Amino acid sequence: MSANPSFFKRICLFIWHTLNGTRKLILNLIFFGLLAAIIISIGSSEDIQVEDNSALVLNLAGSIVDQKQQVDPLEAAFKQGQNANADGEILLADVLYVIDNAAQDQRISVLVLDLVDLKRAGISKLQSIGNALNRFKESGKKVIAIGNYYEQNQYFLASFADTIYLNPQGGVSLDGLSMYNQYFKSALEKLKVKAHIFRVGTFKSAVEPYIRDDMSDAAREASSALLADVWQSYTQTVAGNRNIEPNSLVPDATTYLAELDKANGDSATMAINMKWVDNLATTEDFRKTMLETVGKASSGDSFKQVSFYDYLTLVTPLPSFVEQDSVGIIVASGTILNGTQPAGQIGGESTAELLRKARFDKHIKALVLRVDSPGGSAFASEQIRQELLALKAAGKPVVVSMGSLAASGGYWISASADYIFATPTTLTGSIGIFGMITTFEDSLASIGVHTDGVSTSEWAGLSVTRTLSPQIEAIIQRHIERGYSDFISLVAKERKMTIEQVDKIAQGRVWSGKKALELGLVDELGDVDEAIAKAAKLADMTLFDTRVIEQELTPEQKFMQQMFASVSSYLPASLSQSSMLEQMLQQWTSSLKTLTSFDDPNNVYIYCDSCNMMN
């Protein structure tokens, strides 16, 4: 008998040692990361100091979100190892809190918008920050923007500044909005994959990529109208801030070339000529300007300043141990899926549990549901709505504050609220429903794999390897039609409209918040602050606190979230930027990933795919 282990055993031992070594490595990295954080915090003996006449530098690095995603450390480590572009995340509530505090802080005399690392943000969230900047200016203080190159989101915020500085080698990129998707009909045919589509709604375009090779005329017309509406809000806001004509923001190619020629091909000079910016300044020029404005810091060679992150740490209040009557805030952000989902996504069970927590908390007298979702599972959406009804039945008013998105399932969970706020650029509506089942019988047959057998009923034999009978397809379609009828009936009941009125504006069409107000789908245009005030009024509260009700993370999870969610914002550009090919592949895979993540027990979805395509 050989003393050496068998080949199979050696392979198993190798795999085990590899996995065990990887596990130990990851645990060691986590341990030493925690140890480093502790050492740094202990070694930093100096408190954050804000000198008199200081500048608050709003250096927003990452994407603006309503709720941070729970970060899995293994997934985050893998993504960073692959140089994936995983942006850091900044809570919108934190940004607003910092700006409003700084407006009342006598030590702060000016706010500097440093937007070079600002990534994704919906226009509605940017507008909320812009409103806070206006409140800051109303206190008699100045706002200054500095940038090397302003892309569209960055420039929207910069337009609220009293003075915009641009690097002499920089420029302003204003492209407008677009909505493009990948279409797979021909690809599915070549692969012999059958996509069985069931839908109601003329404009329900979420399934179009699987049944067409181009955008339908109905979807094109609706999307064009939506883009024009949202872009009008963008241009009117920016043009009003800059006191220029809206049509001068995105000139046609001929006009652009003529203006560029006037500036001898210099984009920065063109930005001056177009009144997009006020002054050109290098980093050193800006430093000298700020030294003259606020003075030199007590240490170092720069001007007196405090960063957004330091100031947030400084002004964040300590948790109160005495519970008071409060307006609860629950954030419903992301795709609506079944079961329990982590933060950054909506779970039928997990979000319903948060609502139950608010219902049984005697100190929560009213609730604001902050919705930022394109929808998802119809079953999970209804689970959440049922809990909202139970909350209302318990005598606690519910007010919805719509963020960037509250469409399809996002509107379903909003419809039964006592009052609904939206922003002018909120994407909402998309009142429609669809189902999708993909089968692979022809694909398998092409490689010689066939399925055959017996069953006690047609239902027992359902499989992705077998074709759907016409009778089964008719039954599923009937369920979809009933789902659509339930949707428009729900909206008609809650919005005090007739079914015919709702059907006319439904059909899966997406509307801006401004248009939704005209159509009666929302009650008022406003942000989360207005929603909180309304909830308090409905609950007859004059003095109250606000309390965010969210999933509780362990200290380890909180550390991982903070460490991995923001680190990529400080990586070199060469690591955080992806190639054109990578971007194309990401777009292609994301379309497939979204629908494959759905697990509705009835294969019925209320989801707005086009809402996530706008850029």
C-alpha positions in Angstrom: 0.0 0.0 0.0 1.5 3.4 -1.0 2.4 5.7 1.8 1.6 8.7 -0.4 -1.9 10.1 -0.4 -4.0 9.5 -3.5 -4.1 12.2 -6.2 -7.7 13.0 -5.4 -6.8 13.4 -1.7 -3.8 15.6 -2.5 -6.1 17.9 -4.6 -8.6 18.1 -1.8 -5.8 19.0 0.7 -4.5 21.6 -1.7 -7.9 23.2 -2.0 -8.5 23.1 1.7 -5.1 24.7 2.5 -5.7 27.4 -0.1 -9.1 28.2 1.3 -7.9 28.1 4.9 -4.9 30.3 4.1 -7.2 32.8 2.3 -9.5 32.9 5.3 -6.6 33.6 7.7 -5.2 36.3 5.3 -8.6 38.1 5.2 -9.1 37.8 9.0 -5.6 39.2 9.5 -6.2 42.1 7.2 -9.4 42.9 9.0 -7.6 42.6 12.4 -4.7 44.8 11.4 -7.1 47.3 9.8 -9.0 47.6 13.1 -5.7 47.8 15.0 -4.5 50.6 12.7 -7.8 52.5 13.1 -7.5 52.2 16.9 -3.8 53.4 16.9 -4.6 56.3 14.7 -7.6 57.4 16.8 -5.4 57.1 20.0 -2.5 58.9 18.4 -4.6 61.7 17.2 -4.6 63.7 20.5 -5.7 67.0 18.9 -9.4 67.7 18.6 -10.8 69.1 15.4 -10.4 72.8 15.6 -12.5 75.4 13.7 -10.8 78.8 13.7 -12.8 82.0 13.5 -13.5 83.1 9.9 -12.9 79.7 8.5 -14.0 78.1 5.2 -16.1 75.0 5.2 -14.7 72.9 2.3 -17.5 70.7 1.0 -15.2 68.0 -0.5 -17.8 65.4 -1.5 -16.0 62.2 -2.5 -18.3 59.6 -4.0 -22.0 59.3 -4.8 -24.9 61.0 -3.0 -27.3 58.4 -1.7 -30.3 58.3 0.6 -29.0 55.1 2.2 -25.6 53.5 2.2 -25.3 50.0 1.0 -24.3 47.3 3.4 -20.8 46.2 2.2 -19.7 42.6 2.2 -16.0 42.7 3.0 -15.1 39.7 0.8 -17.0 41.2 -2.2 -15.5 44.6 -1.6 -12.0 43.2 -1.3 -12.5 41.2 -4.6 -13.9 44.3 -6.4 -10.9 46.4 -5.3 -8.5 43.6 -6.3 -10.1 43.8 -9.8 -9.9 47.6 -9.8 -13.7 47.8 -10.0 -15.2 51.3 -9.8 -17.0 51.0 -6.5 -17.7 54.6 -5.5 -17.8 55.8 -2.0 -21.2 56.9 -0.7 -22.3 60.1 1.1 -25.6 60.3 2.8 -27.7 63.2 1.5 -29.0 63.8 5.1 -25.4 64.3 6.2 -24.7 66.9 3.5 -27.8 68.9 4.3 -27.1 68.7 8.1 -23.5 70.0 7.6 -24.6 72.9 5.4 -27.4 74.0 7.7 -25.2 73.8 10.7 -22.5 75.8 9.0 -25.0 78.5 8.1 -25.6 79.1 11.9 -21.9 78.6 12.9 -20.3 82.0 13.5 -16.9 80.5 12.9 -17.7 79.7 9.3 -17.7 82.6 6.9 -17.6 81.0 3.5 -18.3 77.6 1.9 -16.0 76.1 -0.7 -17.5 73.6 -3.1 -14.7 71.2 -4.0 -16.5 68.8 -6.4 -13.6 67.1 -8.2 -14.5 63.7 -6.6 -18.3 63.9 -6.7 -19.6 60.9 -8.7 -23.2 59.9 -9.2 -26.2 61.8 -7.8 -29.8 62.2 -9.0 -30.9 65.7 -10.0 -33.5 65.7 -7.2 -30.7 65.1 -4.6 -28.5 67.8 -6.1 -31.5 70.2 -6.0 -31.9 69.4 -2.2 -28.2 70.3 -1.7 -28.7 73.4 -3.8 -31.6 74.5 -1.6 -29.4 74.1 1.4 -26.7 76.2 -0.3 -29.3 78.9 -0.9 -30.2 78.8 2.8 -26.5 79.2 3.6 -26.2 82.3 1.4 -29.4 83.8 3.0 -27.4 83.8 6.2 -25.1 86.4 4.6 -22.3 84.0 3.8 -20.6 83.3 0.4 -20.4 80.1 -1.6 -17.4 79.6 -3.8 -16.9 76.7 -6.3 -13.5 75.4 -7.4 -12.8 72.7 -10.0 -10.4 71.5 -12.6 -13.2 70.1 -14.8 -16.9 70.3 -14.2 -19.0 67.5 -15.5 -22.8 67.8 -15.5 -23.7 66.8 -11.9 -20.8 68.8 -10.5 -21.7 71.9 -12.5 -25.3 71.8 -11.3 -24.1 72.2 -7.7 -21.4 74.7 -8.7 -24.1 76.9 -10.3 -25.4 77.7 -6.8 -22.1 79.4 -5.9 -21.6 83.1 -5.9 -18.3 82.7 -7.8 -17.2 79.7 -9.9 -13.4 79.2 -10.4 -12.0 76.9 -13.1 -8.5 75.6 -13.8 -7.1 77.4 -16.9 -6.5 73.9 -18.4 -10.0 72.7 -17.5 -13.5 73.0 -19.0 -17.2 72.5 -18.5 -18.9 69.4 -19.9 -22.7 69.8 -20.4 -24.1 67.1 -22.6 -27.8 66.9 -21.7 -29.7 63.7 -20.9 -29.9 60.4 -22.8 -31.7 57.1 -22.4 -30.1 54.1 -24.3 -30.4 50.4 -23.6 -29.0 47.1 -25.0 -31.4 44.9 -26.9 -31.1 41.1 -27.1 -33.8 39.8 -29.4 -31.5 38.6 -32.2 -29.0 37.3 -29.7 -31.6 35.2 -27.9 -32.8 33.9 -31.3 -29.3 32.9 -32.2 -28.9 31.1 -28.9 -32.3 29.6 -29.3 -33.5 31.0 -26.0 -37.2 31.7 -25.7 -38.3 34.7 -23.5 -42.0 34.3 -22.7 -43.2 37.9 -22.0 -46.4 38.8 -20.3 -47.3 42.5 -19.8 -49.9 45.1 -19.5 -49.1 48.7 -20.3 -48.3 50.4 -23.7 -45.2 52.0 -22.2 -43.9 49.1 -20.1 -40.5 49.0 -21.7 -38.7 46.9 -19.1 -39.2 43.8 -21.3 -38.5 45.4 -24.6 -34.8 44.4 -24.6 -35.8 40.8 -24.8 -38.5 41.1 -27.5 -37.1 43.8 -29.8 -33.8 45.0 -31.3 -34.7 48.6 -31.0 -36.9 51.0 -28.9 -40.6 50.9 -29.7 -42.3 54.1 -31.0 -44.4 54.3 -27.8 -41.3 54.0 -25.6 -39.4 56.5 -27.7 -42.2 59.1 -27.5 -42.6 58.7 -23.8 -38.9 58.7 -23.1 -38.3 61.8 -25.2 -41.0 63.7 -23.3 -39.6 62.6 -20.0 -36.1 63.6 -20.8 -37.2 67.0 -22.1 -39.2 67.6 -18.9 -36.3 66.7 -16.6 -33.7 68.5 -18.7 -35.9 71.6 -18.7 -35.8 71.6 -14.9 -32.0 71.3 -15.0 -31.4 74.1 -17.5 -33.9 76.5 -15.9 -32.3 76.0 -12.5 -28.7 76.4 -13.7 -29.6 79.3 -16.1 -31.4 81.1 -13.3 -28.4 80.6 -11.0 -26.0 82.0 -13.6 -28.4 84.6 -15.1 -27.9 83.3 -18.6 -30.2 81.8 -21.3 -31.1 78.1 -20.9 -30.4 77.3 -24.5 -26.8 78.6 -24.1 -25.9 75.7 -21.8 -25.8 73.0 -24.4 -25.2 74.7 -27.8 -25.5 72.6 -31.0 -22.3 71.4 -32.6 -22.1 74.3 -35.0 -22.5 77.0 -32.3 -20.1 75.1 -30.0 -17.4 75.1 -32.7 -17.9 78.8 -33.4 -17.6 79.6 -29.7 -14.5 77.4 -29.4 -12.9 79.2 -32.4 -13.6 82.6 -30.7 -11.6 81.2 -27.7 -8.8 79.9 -30.0 -9.7 76.4 -29.1 -9.3 77.0 -25.3 -12.2 75.3 -23.4 -11.5 77.3 -20.2 -11.6 80.6 -22.1 -14.8 79.5 -23.8 -16.4 78.7 -20.4 -15.6 82.3 -19.4 -17.0 83.7 -22.6 -20.2 81.6 -22.2 -20.5 82.9 -18.6 -20.4 79.3 -17.3 -17.7 80.3 -14.9 -16.5 83.5 -13.4 -12.7 83.2 -13.1 -9.8 81.0 -14.1 -7.4 80.0 -11.3 -4.7 77.5 -10.7 -4.6 75.7 -7.4 -2.0 78.3 -6.2 -4.1 81.2 -7.5 -7.1 79.9 -5.5 -5.0 79.4 -2.4 -3.9 83.0 -2.5 -7.4 84.2 -3.1 -8.7 82.2 0.0 -5.8 83.5 2.1 -7.0 87.0 1.3 -10.6 86.0 2.0 -10.3 84.1 5.3 -6.7 84.4 6.3 -3.8 81.9 7.0 -4.4 78.9 9.2 -2.6 78.7 12.5 -0.6 75.8 11.2 0.5 75.0 7.7 0.6 77.2 4.6 -3.0 77.0 3.5 -6.1 79.1 4.4 -8.3 78.6 7.5 -10.6 75.7 6.7 -12.4 72.6 7.9 -13.3 69.7 5.6 -16.8 68.3 5.2 -15.9 65.0 6.9 -14.2 66.7 9.9 -17.0 69.1 10.4 -19.6 66.3 10.2 -17.7 64.5 13.0 -17.6 67.7 15.0 -21.3 68.6 14.7 -22.9 65.2 14.8 -24.9 65.1 18.0 -24.4 62.4 20.6 -27.2 59.9 20.7 -30.0 60.7 23.2 -30.8 58.2 25.8 -34.1 59.8 26.6 -36.7 58.8 24.1 -39.1 61.6 23.0 -42.1 61.7 20.7 -40.6 61.5 17.2 -41.4 61.4 13.5 -39.8 58.2 12.3 -38.0 58.0 9.0 -37.6 54.8 7.0 -35.5 54.8 3.8 -36.7 52.4 1.0 -33.8 52.6 -1.4 -33.0 50.3 -4.3 -34.7 47.4 -6.0 -37.6 45.7 -4.3 -36.8 42.1 -3.7 -38.3 39.3 -1.7 -37.3 38.2 1.8 -34.7 39.9 3.9 -32.3 42.2 2.1 -29.3 44.3 3.3 -29.3 48.1 3.4 -29.3 49.7 0.0 -32.0 47.3 -1.2 -35.6 46.8 -0.3 -36.7 43.5 1.1 -40.4 42.5 1.4 -39.7 41.0 4.8 -36.9 43.3 6.1 -38.6 46.6 5.1 -42.0 45.3 6.5 -40.1 44.5 9.7 -38.9 48.1 10.0 -42.5 49.4 9.5 -43.7 47.0 12.2 -41.0 48.4 14.5 -42.3 51.9 13.9 -45.9 50.7 14.5 -45.2 49.2 17.9 -42.8 52.0 19.1 -44.9 54.2 21.3 -42.6 57.2 20.8 -43.1 57.1 17.0 -46.2 59.2 16.3 -45.9 59.6 12.5 -43.7 58.2 9.7 -41.9 59.5 6.7 -41.2 56.9 4.1 -38.3 58.0 1.9 -38.8 56.2 -1.4 -35.9 56.0 -3.9 -36.7 52.9 -6.0 -37.6 51.8 -9.5 -39.7 48.9 -8.1 -39.2 45.1 -8.5 -41.1 42.2 -7.1 -44.9 42.7 -7.1 -45.3 40.3 -4.1 -42.7 42.1 -2.0 -44.2 45.5 -2.9 -47.6 44.4 -1.7 -46.0 43.0 1.6 -44.6 46.5 2.3 -47.9 48.3 1.4 -49.8 46.0 3.8 -47.6 47.0 6.6 -48.1 50.7 5.7 -51.8 50.1 6.0 -51.4 48.5 9.4 -49.3 51.5 10.5 -52.1 53.9 9.4 -54.7 51.7 11.1 -52.7 52.1 14.3 -53.3 55.9 14.1 -49.9 56.9 12.8 -49.9 59.1 9.7 -47.7 58.1 6.8 -46.1 60.7 4.5 -44.0 59.6 1.5 -41.0 61.6 0.3 -40.0 60.6 -3.2 -36.3 60.9 -4.0 -34.8 60.4 -7.5 -37.0 57.4 -8.3 -40.4 56.2 -7.1 -41.7 54.3 -10.1 -43.6 51.1 -10.6 -43.2 49.2 -7.3 -41.8 52.4 -5.8 -45.1 54.0 -6.6 -47.1 51.0 -5.4 -45.7 51.2 -1.9 -46.2 55.0 -2.0 -49.8 55.1 -3.2 -51.5 54.4 0.2 -49.7 57.1 2.1 -51.7 59.9 3.7 -49.7 62.5 1.7 -47.1 62.2 -1.1 -44.2 64.7 -1.8 -42.1 64.5 -4.9 -39.4 66.8 -6.4 -39.9 68.3 -9.8 -37.3 65.9 -11.3 -38.5 62.7 -9.5 -39.2 59.9 -11.9 -42.5 58.3 -10.8 -45.6 56.6 -12.2 -44.7 53.7 -14.5 -48.0 52.1 -13.4 -47.8 48.8 -15.3 -46.9 45.2 -14.7 -45.1 42.4 -16.5 -44.0 38.8 -16.2 -41.1 37.0 -17.8 -40.2 33.3 -18.0 -37.2 32.2 -20.0 -37.0 28.6 -21.4 -34.1 26.8 -23.0 -35.6 23.8 -24.7 -34.4 24.8 -28.2 -30.9 25.7 -27.0 -30.6 22.3 -25.3 -32.0 20.5 -28.3 -29.4 22.2 -30.6 -26.6 20.4 -28.6 -28.5 17.1 -28.4 -30.1 17.5 -24.9 -33.8 16.7 -24.8 -36.3 16.6 -21.9 -39.1 14.0 -21.6 -41.1 12.3 -18.9 -44.5 12.2 -17.2 -46.3 14.2 -14.5 -49.6 14.2 -12.8 -50.5 17.7 -14.1 -49.3 20.4 -16.5 -48.2 22.4 -13.5 -45.9 19.6 -12.1 -44.1 19.5 -15.4 -43.2 23.2 -15.7 -39.5 23.6 -16.3 -37.1 26.0 -18.0 -36.1 23.0 -20.1 -39.6 22.5 -21.6 -41.8 24.8 -23.7 -44.8 26.5 -22.2 -48.2 25.4 -23.5 -50.6 28.0 -24.9 -52.9 27.3 -22.0 -50.3 28.0 -19.4 -49.3 31.2 -21.2 -52.9 32.3 -21.3 -53.2 31.6 -17.5 -50.1 33.7 -16.7 -51.2 36.5 -18.9 -54.6 36.5 -17.1 -52.7 36.9 -13.8 -50.7 39.8 -15.2 -53.9 41.5 -16.4 -55.4 41.0 -12.9 -52.3 42.5 -11.4 -52.6 45.6 -13.7 -56.3 45.9 -12.8 -55.3 45.7 -9.1 -52.6 48.4 -9.6 -54.9 51.0 -11.3 -57.7 50.2 -8.9 -55.4 50.8 -6.0 -54.2 54.1 -7.4 -57.8 55.1 -8.2 -58.9 54.4 -4.7 -56.0 56.1 -2.9 -55.8 59.2 -5.3 -59.6 59.7 -5.5 -59.7 59.1 -9.2 -61.7 56.9 -11.5 -60.2 53.7 -12.9 -60.6 55.2 -16.4 -58.6 58.3 -15.4 -55.8 56.2 -13.9 -55.7 53.9 -16.9 -55.2 56.8 -19.2 -52.1 58.1 -17.4 -50.9 54.6 -16.4 -49.9 52.1 -19.2 -46.4 51.9 -17.7 -45.6 55.5 -18.6 -43.0 57.3 -16.5 -43.7 60.9 -15.4 -41.6 63.6 -13.8 -42.6 64.8 -10.4 -43.7 68.1 -11.8 -46.0 66.3 -14.3 -47.2 63.8 -11.7 -48.5 66.7 -9.6 -50.5 68.0 -12.5 -51.9 64.4 -13.1 -52.8 64.0 -9.4 -50.3 61.2 -8.7 -48.6 63.2 -5.9 -49.9 65.9 -3.6 -47.1 68.5 -3.4 -43.6 69.3 -4.7 -41.2 69.3 -1.8 -38.3 67.6 -0.1 -37.9 65.4 2.9 -38.0 68.4 5.3 -41.4 69.4 4.0 -42.5 65.7 4.4 -41.3 65.7 8.0 -43.2 68.9 8.8 -46.3 67.5 7.1 -46.1 64.2 9.1 -45.8 66.1 12.4 -48.7 68.3 11.5 -50.9 65.3 10.7 -50.0 63.8 14.0 -50.7 67.2 15.9 -47.1 67.5 17.0 -45.5 70.8 17.8 -42.3 69.7 19.5 -40.7 66.5 18.2 -37.6 64.7 17.3 -36.8 62.8 14.1 -35.5 59.3 14.3 -34.2 57.1 11.4 -35.4 53.5 11.7 -33.0 51.2 10.0 -31.4 47.8 10.1 -29.0 47.6 13.0 -25.4 46.7 12.0 -22.9 45.0 14.3 -19.8 47.1 15.1 -17.8 44.9 12.7 -20.3 45.5 9.9 -20.3 49.3 10.5 -16.5 49.3 10.3 -16.5 47.3 7.1 -19.1 49.7 5.6 -17.1 52.8 6.4 -13.8 51.3 5.4 -14.8 49.8 2.1 -17.5 52.1 1.0 -15.3 55.2 0.8 -11.7 53.9 0.1 -12.1 53.8 -3.7 -12.9 57.5 -3.8 -9.3 58.2 -2.9 -7.7 55.7 -5.3 -5.7 57.1 -8.2 -7.8 57.9 -11.3 -6.0 55.2 -13.2 -7.4 52.6 -10.9 -10.9 53.9 -10.5 -11.6 54.6 -14.2 -12.7 51.8 -16.5 -12.1 51.3 -20.2 -14.8 51.9 -22.8 -15.0 48.1 -23.3 -15.5 47.5 -19.5 -18.2 50.2 -19.4 -20.0 48.5 -22.3 -19.8 45.1 -20.7 -21.0 46.5 -17.4 -24.0 48.0 -19.1 -24.7 44.7 -20.9 -24.4 42.5 -17.8 -26.3 44.9 -15.5 -29.4 44.6 -17.7 -29.3 40.9 -17.3 -28.3 40.9 -13.6 -31.3 43.1 -12.6 -33.9 40.7 -14.0 -32.1 37.6 -12.9 -32.0 38.9 -9.3 -35.8 39.0 -9.3 -37.4 36.1 -7.5 -41.1 36.9 -7.3 -43.0 33.7 -6.5 -45.5 34.5 -9.2 -42.9 35.8 -11.7 -44.8 39.1 -11.7 -42.9 42.4 -11.5 -43.6 46.1 -11.3 -40.3 47.5 -12.3 -39.2 50.6 -14.2 -36.1 49.7 -16.2 -35.9 53.0 -18.1 -35.6 54.9 -14.8 -32.1 53.5 -14.3 -31.0 54.2 -17.9 -31.1 58.0 -17.7 -27.7 59.7 -17.7 
